[in-house]
């Protein structure tokens, strides 16, 4: 579980802060569960709506990643209807995790592993 959470945090922070290049994010995504990818991207889209000034950089990185690696878009679409994705969306609200994304990832990974 720890490795999945750690990879998820690195991936999420890489997109959010620009600390990891898109090529490295793609490589990392190949080890991640598609549900985790889907929920991380959904989290970022909710956290950074277009009206926020800092959203431009985050969304630019996300567009760069999904444009250069369309496999990620395919994985996201497949994971959208996964029971774990639906469970998380029905049970939690993304804003409650804005200051504690690691806790969100731990919940998701725990559910994926159960």
C-alpha positions in Angstrom: 0.0 0.0 0.0 2.8 2.4 0.9 4.4 2.2 -2.6 1.1 2.9 -4.3 0.4 5.9 -2.1 3.9 7.2 -2.5 3.7 6.9 -6.3 0.3 8.5 -6.3 1.6 11.5 -4.2 4.6 11.9 -6.5 2.4 11.8 -9.6 -0.1 14.2 -8.0 2.5 16.6 -6.8 4.4 16.4 -10.1 1.3 17.6 -11.9 0.4 20.2 -9.3 3.9 21.7 -8.7 5.6 20.9 -12.0 8.3 19.0 -10.2 8.2 15.9 -12.4 8.3 16.0 -16.2 5.5 14.6 -18.3 7.7 11.8 -19.6 8.4 10.7 -16.0 4.8 11.1 -15.0 3.8 8.8 -17.9 6.4 6.2 -16.8 5.1 6.4 -13.2 1.5 6.1 -14.4 2.3 2.7 -16.0 2.8 1.4 -12.4 -0.4 3.0 -11.1 -4.0 1.7 -10.9 -6.1 3.5 -13.5 -8.6 4.4 -10.8 -5.9 6.3 -8.9 -5.0 8.2 -12.1 -8.6 9.0 -12.8 -9.3 10.3 -9.2 -6.1 12.3 -9.0 -6.9 14.1 -12.3 -10.5 14.7 -11.1 -9.1 16.0 -7.8 -6.8 18.5 -9.7 -9.6 19.6 -11.9 -11.8 20.4 -8.9 -9.0 22.0 -6.9 -7.9 24.2 -9.8 -11.0 25.6 -11.6 -10.2 27.9 -14.5 -11.0 31.0 -12.4 -8.0 30.4 -10.2 -4.8 32.1 -11.5 -2.6 29.0 -10.5 -4.9 26.7 -12.5 -3.3 27.7 -15.9 0.0 26.0 -15.0 -1.5 22.9 -13.6 -3.9 22.5 -16.5 -1.2 23.1 -19.0 0.8 20.2 -17.5 -2.2 18.0 -17.5 -3.0 18.9 -21.2 0.7 18.2 -22.1 0.6 14.8 -20.4 -2.7 13.7 -21.9 -1.8 15.1 -25.4 1.5 13.4 -25.5 0.3 10.1 -23.9 -3.3 9.4 -25.0 -3.1 6.1 -23.2 -3.7 8.0 -20.0 -7.0 9.4 -21.3 -8.0 5.8 -22.2 -7.2 4.6 -18.7 -9.1 7.5 -17.2 -12.2 6.8 -19.2 -12.1 3.1 -18.3 -11.6 3.9 -14.6 -14.5 6.4 -14.5 -17.1 3.6 -14.2 -15.0 1.4 -11.8 -16.9 0.7 -8.6 -14.0 2.3 -6.5 -14.3 5.5 -8.5 -18.0 5.6 -8.0 -17.7 4.7 -4.3 -15.2 7.6 -3.7 -17.3 10.1 -5.6 -20.5 9.1 -3.8 -18.8 9.0 -0.3 -16.4 11.9 -0.3 -16.0 15.4 -1.6 -12.6 16.4 -3.1 -12.4 19.8 -1.2 -12.1 17.9 2.1 -8.7 16.6 0.8 -7.2 19.8 -0.6 -4.9 20.2 2.4 -4.4 16.4 2.9 -4.1 14.6 -0.5 -2.1 11.8 1.0 -5.1 10.9 3.2 -7.3 10.8 0.1 -4.8 8.5 -1.7 -4.6 6.2 1.3 -8.4 5.8 1.3 -8.4 5.0 -2.4 -5.5 2.6 -2.2 -7.0 0.8 0.8 -10.3 0.4 -1.1 -8.5 -0.8 -4.2 -6.6 -3.4 -2.2 -9.7 -4.7 -0.3 
